Amino acid sequence: MSSSSRVLPTVHNDADGSSSLTKTALQTVRTAVSVPEGELKRWRRTFEANAKEVNGEKFLDKDSFVNAIAPKDDLTKIGREQFGILFRIADTSRRGLVSWDDFTVFETLLKRPDADYWMAFQYFDVDNSGYIDYNEFRTVFSANLGPDAIPFDFDCDWIKLYLGKKNGTHVLGYNEFTQLMKGLQGERLRQAFKFLDSDQDGFIRPDEFKKIILEIAGHKLSDSVIDRLPTLCTLSPGQRISYSEVVAFHNVIREMDMVERIIREATAKSKDGRIDQSDFLNYAASSSRYSLFTPMEASIIFHFAGRGVPSQRLALVDFAQLLDPRWKPPYQEFEERKAAKATTSVLHSVLHSSYNFLLGGVAGAFGATIVYPIDLGTMQNQRSTVVGQLLYKNSIDCAKKILRNEGFLGFYRGLGPQLIGVAPEKAIKLTVNDFVRARATDPETGRIKLIWEIAAGGMAGGSQVIFTNPLEIVKIRLQVQGEAAKAEGAVPKGAVHIVRQLGILGLYKGATACLLRDIPFSAIYFTAYAHLKKDVFQEGHHGKQLSFLETLAAAGIAGMPAAYLTTPADVVKTRLQVEARKGQTNYAGLRDAFVKIYREEGFKALFKGGPARVIRSSPQFGFTLLAYETLKNVYPWQNQPIKTVETALTSRPDDLAKVRARNALKILLDVHGDFGSRAAKFAGKPLSLSNPKLT
């Protein structure tokens, strides 16, 4: 039978949907003809990379076909051999080989939004007639059940409702078939429970419950959950499991995507990043028109996530073992890594801190170099009460005079000491902030309390003063003396002369004011930066990573309030650090400076240069944090713990075609978790409709 006949099957006994099905099939053919050239080239590369030459032509056999369509890192517990199920669908000629034309049609069919049901229909339609009768359904179903599987009664009333009271008197078109498959798991569950409940008291043993779940949904569960399936009996007295509990557990598995969405959103909105059963049910109720989950289903979710203690508040990471079939206990996944780290924990911490220190220094130097020309520190030292000493009218006037009198290089006067000191200054600030935040962050939720965010920033600001104060005093004196020397006809002194003149203690003149500026600045800045990233730009929401501009915007905006609100402390620090000339006010200390500036120059003088600080600090810290974040991404620290929970719902695989191939199996795997394992090796061979066994 040709490929086109497989795409356009004959449909019977499905009056309501036959015309729409034919229309959909025609659209599929048109799509196959008009597939974008780039996609066809990608399919061709995949085909050529896996095909084998047979009689001068290239074909895919079963093994090479599986290699072509199966994801390398599967997101669910599906065996590679089970992808052989799809080989029999692609092999329309039943010769055990798939040609390029066959492969093109198969990939086009995978693009259908109902590819999973469509592939299942093709698999059950053994005689390619376009419909499925009782004998075909029973034959294919039975061929994929192992000898130890729980038997299924094909003569039950449920089957008769779909296929008639007498065998073969009714057939299923595609639309009817999809409804049968949707309800099949529920019927299998009912029959399995009834079969194992031999005394018909409404209960089965824990091991029997485990057998049922392994057959119908084992591929959807992690090994840890499978091992603890028998513990479901502890939710009710008697150490046995009722039919209600079996149905409730099955409903949880069937609606796992919705379970995950509710858990992710509820934990994200929770203050502490944790939820209990009440929070789960309340959020589910507020997110839908009708109740999605019963109290029993919520209890089951929290029972398996909480390892038998369902009453505790759980973080997203606690639910990972239930949400992700690939989940492995941390001690298994990181056993070797932990053993290695146990002997080198001190060295590991030192190296990690050195790594942060180095990146912080490079990032700080980068940010300082970009914005140094607008670091107009001289504006803050103008004494408006001294006649003839008002050098600059405003920041623009200051820039013009520097350019006229000192040239372009005048904007970078004092950059040398700045770069020498900026590396340890910014490095220690970023390192301390990261260190304190890491220690104060809940490792399970990734949350940190606001008070600790502020404390981390404050500690970072305070710790940098040991490097900042000498740097600031030398930089400011170099900047001030440059223009003053021009006005007075003197030769400006260098940084070495200033250091010798001040001495060690003199380099820390104004340190108290520096602390008063840097502690609140960093407390405001780092806290605002973290919340801008998370709350405004939605970093981490559905796995989102901030773009270049978003990171720069968050870092820049955070610097605005931090810079302006700490201007008074910066003005006082500048006045204390600059050498007063004749006729200028001398200050005895921090308090004296505040009082004299306020009395002599007014309240506005305390915010002198405030806009310039915003113009300087905002882009400086913006580019510094941008560089720091970029360097951490380009050169990541190895063995960092993974804080996110990735599942098939959140993962964004590159090859969508392979994901569609995996999804196409899900309806068949719902028939039986091992569906295709027995039949896959016979892929391409016909089924005998007279005997439900492979021939």
C-alpha positions as CSV (number, residue, x, y, z in Angstrom):
1,M,0.0,0.0,0.0
2,S,1.3,3.4,-0.9
3,S,2.2,6.2,1.5
4,S,-0.7,8.3,0.3
5,S,-3.2,5.6,1.1
6,R,-1.9,5.5,4.6
7,V,-2.4,9.2,4.9
8,L,-5.9,9.1,3.4
9,P,-7.5,6.0,5.0
10,T,-11.1,4.9,4.3
11,V,-13.3,5.7,7.2
12,H,-16.4,3.8,8.2
13,N,-19.1,4.1,11.0
14,D,-17.9,7.5,12.2
15,A,-20.5,9.7,10.5
16,D,-20.0,12.7,12.7
17,G,-16.3,12.9,12.1
18,S,-15.6,11.2,8.8
19,S,-15.8,14.4,6.7
20,S,-13.7,16.4,9.1
21,L,-11.1,13.5,9.2
22,T,-10.9,13.5,5.4
23,K,-10.5,17.2,5.4
24,T,-7.7,16.9,8.0
25,A,-6.0,14.2,6.1
26,L,-6.1,16.3,2.9
27,Q,-4.6,19.2,4.9
28,T,-1.9,16.9,6.1
29,V,-1.0,15.9,2.5
30,R,-0.8,19.6,1.5
31,T,1.4,20.3,4.5
32,A,3.7,17.4,3.4
33,V,4.0,19.1,0.0
34,S,4.5,22.5,1.4
35,V,6.9,21.7,4.3
36,P,9.4,24.6,4.7
37,E,12.6,23.9,2.8
38,G,14.7,24.3,6.0
39,E,12.7,21.6,7.7
40,L,13.0,19.2,4.7
41,K,16.8,19.8,4.8
42,R,16.9,18.9,8.5
43,W,14.9,15.7,7.8
44,R,17.2,14.9,5.0
45,R,20.3,15.3,7.1
46,T,18.8,13.1,9.8
47,F,17.8,10.5,7.2
48,E,21.2,10.5,5.5
49,A,23.1,10.3,8.8
50,N,21.3,7.1,9.8
51,A,20.3,5.4,6.5
52,K,21.9,2.3,5.1
53,E,22.4,1.5,1.4
54,V,20.3,-1.4,0.1
55,N,20.5,-2.3,-3.7
56,G,21.9,1.2,-4.5
57,E,19.2,3.0,-2.5
58,K,19.2,4.3,1.0
59,F,16.7,3.1,3.6
60,L,16.2,3.0,7.4
61,D,15.9,-0.4,9.0
62,K,14.3,-0.6,12.5
63,D,17.5,0.1,14.4
64,S,18.6,3.1,12.3
65,F,15.0,4.4,12.3
66,V,15.0,4.4,16.1
67,N,18.3,6.2,16.1
68,A,16.8,8.8,13.8
69,I,13.7,9.6,15.8
70,A,14.5,8.8,19.5
71,P,15.7,11.6,21.7
72,K,19.2,11.1,23.0
73,D,18.3,12.2,26.5
74,D,14.7,11.0,26.9
75,L,12.5,13.0,29.3
76,T,10.5,10.0,30.4
77,K,11.2,6.4,31.2
78,I,10.6,5.1,27.7
79,G,12.9,2.3,26.4
80,R,14.6,2.9,23.1
81,E,13.3,-0.4,21.8
82,Q,9.7,0.9,22.3
83,F,10.3,3.5,19.6
84,G,10.3,0.5,17.3
85,I,6.5,0.6,17.6
86,L,6.5,3.7,15.3
87,F,8.7,1.8,12.7
88,R,5.7,-0.4,11.7
89,I,3.7,2.8,11.2
90,A,6.4,4.4,9.0
91,D,7.0,1.2,7.1
92,T,3.9,1.4,4.9
93,S,5.1,-1.2,2.4
94,R,5.7,-3.8,5.2
95,R,9.1,-4.7,3.7
96,G,11.1,-3.9,6.9
97,L,12.6,-0.7,5.4
98,V,11.7,2.9,5.5
99,S,12.5,5.0,2.4
100,W,13.1,8.7,2.2
101,D,9.5,9.2,1.0
102,D,8.2,7.1,3.9
103,F,10.3,9.1,6.3
104,T,9.0,12.4,5.0
105,V,5.4,11.3,5.4
106,F,6.1,10.0,8.9
107,E,7.7,13.3,10.0
108,T,4.8,15.3,8.5
109,L,2.4,13.1,10.4
110,L,4.3,13.9,13.6
111,K,3.5,17.6,13.1
112,R,-0.2,16.9,13.6
113,P,-1.5,18.2,16.9
114,D,-3.2,14.8,17.4
115,A,-0.1,12.8,16.4
116,D,-0.3,10.6,19.5
117,Y,-3.9,9.4,18.8
118,W,-3.2,9.2,15.1
119,M,-0.2,7.0,15.5
120,A,-2.1,4.7,17.9
121,F,-4.9,4.4,15.3
122,Q,-2.4,3.5,12.6
123,Y,-0.9,0.9,14.8
124,F,-4.2,-0.8,15.6
125,D,-5.5,-0.6,12.0
126,V,-3.6,-3.8,11.0
127,D,-5.3,-4.3,7.6
128,N,-5.0,-0.6,6.6
129,S,-8.8,-0.4,6.1
130,G,-9.2,3.0,7.8
131,Y,-11.3,1.5,10.7
132,I,-10.8,-0.9,13.6
133,D,-13.0,-3.8,14.4
134,Y,-13.2,-5.9,17.5
135,N,-10.8,-8.6,16.2
136,E,-8.1,-6.0,15.3
137,F,-8.4,-4.3,18.7
138,R,-8.2,-7.5,20.6
139,T,-5.3,-8.9,18.5
140,V,-3.1,-5.8,18.8
141,F,-3.9,-5.3,22.5
142,S,-3.2,-9.0,23.4
143,A,0.0,-9.1,21.4
144,N,1.5,-6.3,23.6
145,L,0.7,-7.8,27.0
146,G,3.2,-10.1,28.7
147,P,2.2,-13.6,30.0
148,D,2.2,-12.3,33.5
149,A,0.1,-9.3,32.8
150,I,-3.3,-8.8,34.6
151,P,-5.9,-10.2,32.1
152,F,-8.3,-8.0,30.3
153,D,-11.9,-9.1,29.6
154,F,-12.7,-8.2,26.0
155,D,-16.3,-9.4,26.4
156,C,-17.0,-6.8,29.1
157,D,-19.9,-4.4,28.8
158,W,-17.5,-1.4,28.4
159,I,-16.1,-2.9,25.1
160,K,-19.6,-3.8,23.9
161,L,-20.6,-0.2,24.3
162,Y,-18.0,0.8,21.7
163,L,-17.9,-2.3,19.5
164,G,-21.4,-3.7,19.8
165,K,-22.8,-6.7,21.7
166,K,-21.7,-9.2,19.0
167,N,-18.2,-9.5,17.9
168,G,-17.5,-7.7,14.7
169,T,-20.9,-6.0,14.3
170,H,-19.5,-2.6,14.9
171,V,-16.2,-0.9,13.8
172,L,-14.5,2.3,15.0
173,G,-13.5,5.2,12.9
174,Y,-10.7,7.5,14.0
175,N,-12.8,9.8,16.2
176,E,-14.6,7.0,18.0
177,F,-11.3,5.2,18.5
178,T,-9.8,8.2,20.3
179,Q,-12.6,8.2,22.8
180,L,-12.1,4.5,23.4
181,M,-8.4,5.0,24.0
182,K,-9.0,7.9,26.4
183,G,-11.2,5.7,28.6
184,L,-9.3,2.5,28.2
185,Q,-6.9,3.0,31.2
186,G,-9.8,3.6,33.5
187,E,-11.5,0.3,32.4
188,R,-8.2,-1.6,32.8
189,L,-7.9,-0.2,36.3
190,R,-11.4,-1.3,37.2
191,Q,-10.9,-4.7,35.8
192,A,-7.5,-5.2,37.4
193,F,-8.8,-4.2,40.8
194,K,-11.8,-6.5,40.4
195,F,-9.6,-9.4,39.3
196,L,-7.2,-9.0,42.3
197,D,-10.0,-8.4,44.8
198,S,-10.7,-12.1,45.0
199,D,-13.0,-11.9,48.1
200,Q,-14.7,-8.8,46.8
201,D,-14.4,-6.9,50.0
202,G,-13.3,-3.7,48.2
203,F,-9.6,-3.9,49.2
204,I,-6.4,-5.3,47.7
205,R,-2.9,-5.8,49.2
206,P,-0.2,-3.2,48.7
207,D,1.8,-5.5,46.4
208,E,-1.2,-6.0,44.2
209,F,-1.7,-2.2,44.0
210,K,1.9,-1.9,42.9
211,K,1.4,-4.5,40.2
212,I,-1.6,-2.6,38.8
213,I,0.2,0.8,38.7
214,L,3.3,-0.7,37.1
215,E,1.3,-2.1,34.3
216,I,-0.7,1.0,33.4
217,A,1.5,3.9,34.6
218,G,4.9,2.6,35.6
219,H,6.7,4.7,32.9
220,K,5.3,7.9,34.4
221,L,6.8,7.4,37.9
222,S,10.3,7.7,39.3
223,D,11.9,4.6,40.8
224,S,11.6,6.2,44.3
225,V,7.8,6.6,44.0
226,I,7.5,3.0,42.6
227,D,9.4,1.6,45.5
228,R,7.1,3.4,47.9
229,L,3.8,2.5,46.2
230,P,2.9,-0.1,48.8
231,T,3.0,2.7,51.5
232,L,-0.3,4.1,50.2
233,C,-1.9,1.6,52.5
234,T,-0.8,3.8,55.5
235,L,-3.3,6.5,54.6
236,S,-6.2,4.5,55.9
237,P,-6.6,1.8,58.7
238,G,-6.3,-1.9,57.8
239,Q,-3.0,-1.8,55.9
240,R,-4.9,-2.5,52.7
241,I,-5.8,-0.3,49.7
242,S,-9.3,0.6,48.6
243,Y,-10.7,1.1,45.1
244,S,-11.2,4.8,45.9
245,E,-7.5,5.1,46.7
246,V,-6.4,3.3,43.6
247,V,-8.7,5.6,41.5
248,A,-7.4,8.7,43.3
249,F,-3.8,7.8,42.7
250,H,-4.5,7.1,39.0
251,N,-6.2,10.5,38.7
252,V,-3.1,12.2,40.2
253,I,-0.9,10.5,37.6
254,R,-3.3,11.2,34.7
255,E,-3.4,14.9,35.7
256,M,0.3,15.2,36.5
257,D,0.9,18.2,34.3
258,M,-1.9,20.1,36.1
259,V,-0.5,19.0,39.4
260,E,2.9,20.4,38.5
261,R,1.5,23.7,37.3
262,I,-0.4,24.2,40.5
263,I,2.6,23.3,42.7
264,R,5.0,25.5,40.7
265,E,2.7,28.5,40.8
266,A,1.6,28.0,44.5
267,T,5.2,27.6,45.8
268,A,6.2,30.7,43.7
269,K,3.6,32.8,45.3
270,S,4.1,31.4,48.8
271,K,6.1,33.7,51.2
272,D,8.5,30.9,52.3
273,G,8.4,29.0,49.0
274,R,6.6,26.1,50.7
275,I,3.0,24.8,50.6
276,D,0.8,22.4,52.5
277,Q,-2.3,20.4,51.5
278,S,-4.6,23.4,52.3
279,D,-2.5,25.7,50.1
280,F,-2.5,23.2,47.3
281,L,-6.3,22.8,47.4
282,N,-6.9,26.5,47.8
283,Y,-4.7,27.4,44.8
284,A,-6.3,24.7,42.7
285,A,-9.8,26.0,43.5
286,S,-8.8,29.6,42.7
287,S,-7.2,28.5,39.4
288,S,-10.2,26.7,37.9
289,R,-13.9,26.9,37.6
290,Y,-14.5,23.5,39.2
291,S,-12.6,21.5,41.8
292,L,-9.7,19.8,40.1
293,F,-8.6,17.5,42.9
294,T,-10.3,15.8,45.8
295,P,-8.9,15.9,49.4
296,M,-7.9,12.3,49.0
297,E,-5.9,13.1,45.8
298,A,-4.2,16.0,47.6
299,S,-3.3,13.6,50.5
300,I,-1.8,11.2,48.0
301,I,0.3,13.9,46.4
302,F,1.7,15.1,49.7
303,H,2.1,11.5,51.0
304,F,4.6,10.6,48.3
305,A,6.3,14.0,48.1
306,G,6.6,14.2,51.9
307,R,8.0,10.6,52.2
308,G,5.1,9.5,54.4
309,V,4.7,12.8,56.4
310,P,2.0,14.5,54.4
311,S,1.3,17.2,57.0
312,Q,4.5,19.1,56.5
313,R,5.0,22.2,54.3
314,L,6.9,21.2,51.2
315,A,9.1,23.0,48.7
316,L,9.1,22.5,44.9
317,V,12.2,20.3,45.2
318,D,10.3,17.9,47.5
319,F,7.7,17.2,44.7
320,A,10.4,16.5,42.1
321,Q,10.4,12.8,42.7
322,L,6.7,12.7,42.0
323,L,6.7,15.1,39.0
324,D,9.8,13.7,37.2
325,P,10.1,10.0,36.2
326,R,13.8,10.5,35.8
327,W,14.3,11.6,39.4
328,K,17.0,10.0,41.4
329,P,17.9,10.4,45.1
330,P,20.6,13.0,45.5
331,Y,22.9,10.5,47.3
332,Q,22.8,8.4,44.2
333,E,23.3,11.1,41.6
334,F,26.0,13.0,43.5
335,E,27.6,10.3,45.6
336,E,30.9,10.4,43.9
337,R,30.9,14.2,43.8
338,K,30.1,14.5,47.5
339,A,32.9,12.0,48.4
340,A,35.4,14.1,46.4
341,K,34.2,17.3,48.0
342,A,34.3,15.8,51.5
343,T,38.1,15.6,51.4
344,T,38.6,19.0,49.7
345,S,35.8,21.0,51.3
346,V,38.2,23.7,52.7
347,L,40.1,23.9,49.4
348,H,36.8,24.0,47.5
349,S,35.6,26.9,49.5
350,V,38.8,28.8,49.0
351,L,38.8,28.2,45.3
352,H,35.2,29.2,45.0
353,S,35.8,32.4,46.8
354,S,38.8,33.1,44.6
355,Y,36.7,32.5,41.6
356,N,34.1,35.0,42.7
357,F,36.8,37.5,43.7
358,L,38.5,37.3,40.3
359,L,35.3,37.7,38.3
360,G,34.2,40.6,40.6
361,G,37.5,42.4,40.1
362,V,37.4,42.1,36.3
363,A,33.7,43.2,36.2
364,G,34.4,46.1,38.5
365,A,37.3,47.4,36.4
366,F,35.1,47.1,33.3
367,G,32.3,49.1,34.9
368,A,34.6,51.8,36.3
369,T,36.4,52.4,33.0
370,I,33.2,52.9,31.1
371,V,31.8,55.6,33.5
372,Y,34.9,57.2,34.9
373,P,34.6,60.4,32.8
374,I,31.3,61.3,34.5
375,D,32.7,60.7,38.0
376,L,32.7,64.4,38.7
377,G,33.7,64.2,42.4
378,T,34.9,67.8,42.3
379,M,31.3,69.0,42.2
380,Q,30.8,67.9,45.8
381,N,33.8,69.8,47.1
382,Q,32.7,73.3,46.0
383,R,32.3,75.7,48.9
384,S,29.6,78.1,47.8
385,T,30.3,80.4,50.8
386,V,33.9,81.2,49.7
387,V,34.1,84.1,47.3
388,G,35.9,83.3,44.1
389,Q,36.1,79.5,44.8
390,L,33.0,78.4,42.8
391,L,34.9,76.6,40.1
392,Y,31.9,75.0,38.3
393,K,28.3,76.2,37.9
394,N,27.0,72.7,37.2
395,S,28.1,69.3,35.9
396,I,28.0,70.4,32.3
397,D,30.1,73.5,33.1
398,C,32.5,71.1,35.0
399,A,32.8,68.8,31.9
400,K,33.4,71.8,29.6
401,K,36.2,73.3,31.7
402,I,37.9,69.9,32.2
403,L,37.9,69.3,28.5
404,R,39.1,72.9,27.7
405,N,41.9,73.0,30.3
406,E,43.0,69.4,30.5
407,G,41.8,67.8,27.3
408,F,40.1,64.4,26.9
409,L,42.7,62.7,29.2
410,G,41.5,65.0,32.0
411,F,38.4,62.9,32.3
412,Y,40.5,60.0,33.2
413,R,42.8,61.7,35.7
414,G,43.1,59.4,38.7
415,L,42.0,56.3,36.7
416,G,45.2,54.4,37.5
417,P,44.6,54.3,41.3
418,Q,40.9,53.7,40.6
419,L,41.7,50.6,38.6
420,I,44.3,49.4,41.1
421,G,41.8,49.6,43.9
422,V,38.6,48.9,42.1
423,A,39.4,45.2,41.6
424,P,39.6,44.3,45.3
425,E,36.8,46.8,46.1
426,K,34.2,45.4,43.7
427,A,35.5,41.9,44.1
428,I,35.1,41.9,47.9
429,K,31.7,43.5,47.7
430,L,30.3,41.0,45.2
431,T,32.0,38.0,46.9
432,V,30.7,38.9,50.4
433,N,27.2,39.6,49.1
434,D,27.1,36.2,47.3
435,F,28.6,34.4,50.3
436,V,26.2,35.8,52.8
437,R,23.2,35.3,50.5
438,A,24.2,31.7,49.8
439,R,24.4,30.9,53.5
440,A,21.1,32.6,54.3
441,T,19.2,31.1,51.3
442,D,16.9,28.1,51.9
443,P,18.6,25.4,49.8
444,E,15.3,23.7,49.0
445,T,13.2,26.7,48.1
446,G,15.9,29.1,46.9
447,R,14.2,31.8,49.0
448,I,15.9,34.3,51.2
449,K,14.3,36.6,53.8
450,L,14.3,40.3,53.1
451,I,16.2,41.1,56.3
452,W,19.0,38.7,55.2
453,E,19.0,40.3,51.7
454,I,19.5,43.7,53.3
455,A,22.1,42.3,55.8
456,A,24.1,40.6,53.0
457,G,24.2,43.9,51.0
458,G,25.2,45.9,54.1
459,M,28.0,43.5,55.0
460,A,29.3,43.7,51.5
461,G,29.3,47.5,51.6
462,G,31.0,47.6,55.0
463,S,33.7,45.1,54.1
464,Q,34.8,47.0,51.0
465,V,35.7,50.2,53.0
466,I,39.2,48.9,53.8
467,F,39.9,49.2,50.0
468,T,37.5,52.0,49.2
469,N,38.7,54.7,51.6
470,P,42.3,55.0,50.5
471,L,41.2,54.7,46.8
472,E,38.6,57.5,47.3
473,I,40.8,60.0,49.1
474,V,43.6,59.6,46.5
475,K,41.2,59.8,43.6
476,I,39.4,62.8,44.9
477,R,42.6,64.8,45.7
478,L,43.9,64.0,42.2
479,Q,40.7,65.2,40.6
480,V,40.5,68.4,42.7
481,Q,44.1,69.5,42.4
482,G,44.0,69.1,38.6
483,E,41.7,72.0,37.9
484,A,42.9,74.0,40.9
485,A,46.5,73.7,39.8
486,K,45.5,75.1,36.4
487,A,43.8,78.0,38.0
488,E,46.7,78.8,40.4
489,G,49.5,78.0,37.9
490,A,50.9,75.1,40.0
491,V,52.1,71.7,38.9
492,P,49.7,68.9,40.0
493,K,51.2,66.3,42.4
494,G,51.0,62.5,41.7
495,A,49.3,59.7,43.6
496,V,52.6,58.7,45.3
497,H,53.1,62.2,46.7
498,I,49.5,62.2,48.1
499,V,50.0,58.8,49.8
500,R,53.2,59.9,51.4
501,Q,51.7,63.2,52.5
502,L,48.7,61.4,54.2
503,G,50.3,58.4,55.7
504,I,48.6,55.1,56.5
505,L,46.2,56.7,59.0
506,G,45.5,59.6,56.7
507,L,44.4,57.3,54.0
508,Y,41.4,56.3,56.2
509,K,40.3,59.8,56.9
510,G,36.6,60.0,56.5
511,A,36.2,56.2,56.9
512,T,33.2,56.6,59.2
513,A,31.4,58.6,56.5
514,C,32.5,56.0,53.9
515,L,30.8,53.3,56.0
516,L,27.8,55.5,56.4
517,R,27.6,55.7,52.6
518,D,28.6,52.2,51.5
519,I,26.6,50.1,54.0
520,P,23.2,51.6,53.1
521,F,24.2,51.9,49.4
522,S,24.9,48.2,49.1
523,A,22.0,47.2,51.3
524,I,19.6,49.1,49.0
525,Y,21.4,48.2,45.8
526,F,21.7,44.4,46.0
527,T,18.2,44.0,47.5
528,A,16.7,46.1,44.7
529,Y,18.7,44.4,42.1
530,A,17.6,40.9,43.2
531,H,13.9,41.9,43.3
532,L,14.0,43.7,40.0
533,K,15.4,40.6,38.4
534,K,12.9,38.3,40.0
535,D,9.7,40.3,40.4
536,V,9.9,42.8,37.5
537,F,11.8,40.9,34.8
538,Q,10.5,37.5,35.9
539,E,13.9,35.7,36.1
540,G,13.4,32.0,36.7
541,H,9.7,32.1,35.8
542,H,9.1,29.0,33.6
543,G,12.9,28.7,33.3
544,K,13.3,32.3,31.9
545,Q,16.9,33.7,31.7
546,L,17.3,37.4,31.5
547,S,18.6,38.9,28.3
548,F,21.5,41.3,28.0
549,L,19.3,44.4,28.2
550,E,17.1,43.1,31.0
551,T,20.2,42.4,33.2
552,L,21.6,45.8,32.4
553,A,18.3,47.5,33.1
554,A,17.8,45.7,36.5
555,A,21.4,46.6,37.6
556,G,21.1,50.2,36.4
557,I,17.7,50.9,37.9
558,A,18.8,49.4,41.2
559,G,21.7,51.9,41.4
560,M,19.4,55.0,41.1
561,P,17.8,55.1,44.6
562,A,20.9,53.6,46.2
563,A,23.1,56.4,44.8
564,Y,20.8,59.3,45.4
565,L,19.7,58.4,49.0
566,T,23.3,58.0,50.1
567,T,24.5,61.3,48.6
568,P,24.7,63.2,52.0
569,A,27.1,60.7,53.4
570,D,29.2,60.9,50.2
571,V,29.3,64.7,50.4
572,V,30.5,64.6,54.0
573,K,33.1,61.9,53.1
574,T,34.4,64.0,50.2
575,R,34.7,67.2,52.4
576,L,36.6,65.2,55.1
577,Q,39.0,63.6,52.6
578,V,39.8,66.7,50.5
579,E,42.6,69.0,51.8
580,A,41.0,72.3,52.6
581,R,42.5,75.4,51.0
582,K,42.9,78.8,52.5
583,G,39.6,80.4,53.4
584,Q,37.7,77.1,53.3
585,T,35.9,75.5,56.3
586,N,37.7,72.8,58.2
587,Y,35.8,69.9,59.7
588,A,36.6,68.2,62.9
589,G,34.7,65.0,62.2
590,L,31.6,63.4,60.8
591,R,29.0,65.1,63.0
592,D,30.8,68.5,62.7
593,A,30.8,68.2,58.9
594,F,27.1,67.5,58.7
595,V,26.3,70.4,61.0
596,K,28.5,73.0,59.3
597,I,27.5,72.0,55.8
598,Y,23.8,72.3,56.8
599,R,24.3,75.7,58.6
600,E,26.6,77.3,56.0
601,E,25.2,76.0,52.7
602,G,21.7,74.7,53.5
603,F,20.0,71.3,53.2
604,K,20.4,71.2,49.4
605,A,24.2,71.1,49.8
606,L,23.9,67.7,51.4
607,F,22.6,66.4,48.0
608,K,25.1,68.4,45.9
609,G,26.2,66.2,43.1
610,G,23.3,63.8,43.7
611,P,22.2,63.6,40.1
612,A,25.8,63.2,39.0
613,R,26.1,60.3,41.5
614,V,23.0,58.7,39.9
615,I,24.4,59.3,36.4
616,R,27.7,57.7,37.4
617,S,26.7,54.9,39.8
618,S,23.7,53.7,37.9
619,P,25.6,52.8,34.7
620,Q,28.7,51.8,36.6
621,F,27.0,49.2,38.7
622,G,24.8,48.3,35.7
623,F,27.8,47.4,33.6
624,T,29.7,45.9,36.5
625,L,26.8,43.5,37.4
626,L,26.2,42.8,33.7
627,A,29.9,41.8,33.3
628,Y,29.8,39.8,36.5
629,E,26.7,37.8,35.5
630,T,28.0,37.3,32.0
631,L,31.4,36.1,33.2
632,K,29.7,33.6,35.6
633,N,27.7,32.2,32.6
634,V,30.6,32.1,30.3
635,Y,33.0,30.6,32.9
636,P,30.6,28.8,35.3
637,W,31.9,27.4,38.6
638,Q,31.9,23.6,38.4
639,N,29.8,21.3,40.6
640,Q,27.3,24.0,41.6
641,P,24.1,22.5,43.0
642,I,21.1,22.5,40.7
643,K,18.3,24.5,42.4
644,T,15.7,24.2,39.7
645,V,13.4,21.3,39.1
646,E,13.3,20.4,35.4
647,T,10.6,18.1,34.0
648,A,9.1,17.3,30.6
649,L,6.8,20.2,31.3
650,T,9.5,22.8,31.6
651,S,12.3,21.5,29.5
652,R,12.7,23.1,26.1
653,P,14.4,20.5,23.8
654,D,16.1,21.6,20.6
655,D,14.8,18.9,18.3
656,L,11.0,19.2,18.5
657,A,10.5,16.4,15.9
658,K,12.1,13.8,18.3
659,V,9.9,15.1,21.2
660,R,6.8,14.6,19.0
661,A,8.0,11.1,18.3
662,R,8.2,10.4,22.0
663,N,4.8,12.0,22.6
664,A,3.3,9.8,19.8
665,L,4.0,6.8,22.0
666,K,2.1,8.0,25.1
667,I,-1.3,6.8,24.1
668,L,0.1,3.3,23.4
669,L,2.1,3.3,26.6
670,D,-1.1,4.1,28.5
671,V,-2.5,0.7,27.3
672,H,0.4,-1.0,29.0
673,G,3.7,0.4,30.4
674,D,5.7,-2.2,28.4
675,F,3.7,-1.7,25.2
676,G,5.9,-2.5,22.3
677,S,8.6,-4.2,24.3
678,R,7.5,-7.6,23.1
679,A,6.2,-6.6,19.7
680,A,9.0,-4.2,18.7
681,K,11.3,-7.0,17.7
682,F,8.7,-8.2,15.3
683,A,8.2,-4.7,13.8
684,G,7.4,-4.9,10.1
685,K,6.0,-8.4,10.4
686,P,2.2,-9.0,10.0
687,L,-0.2,-9.8,12.8
688,S,-2.6,-12.7,12.4
689,L,-6.1,-11.5,13.1
690,S,-7.3,-14.9,13.7
691,N,-4.9,-15.4,16.6
692,P,-3.9,-12.6,19.0
693,K,-0.3,-13.5,18.7
694,L,2.5,-12.2,16.5
695,T,3.3,-14.5,13.6
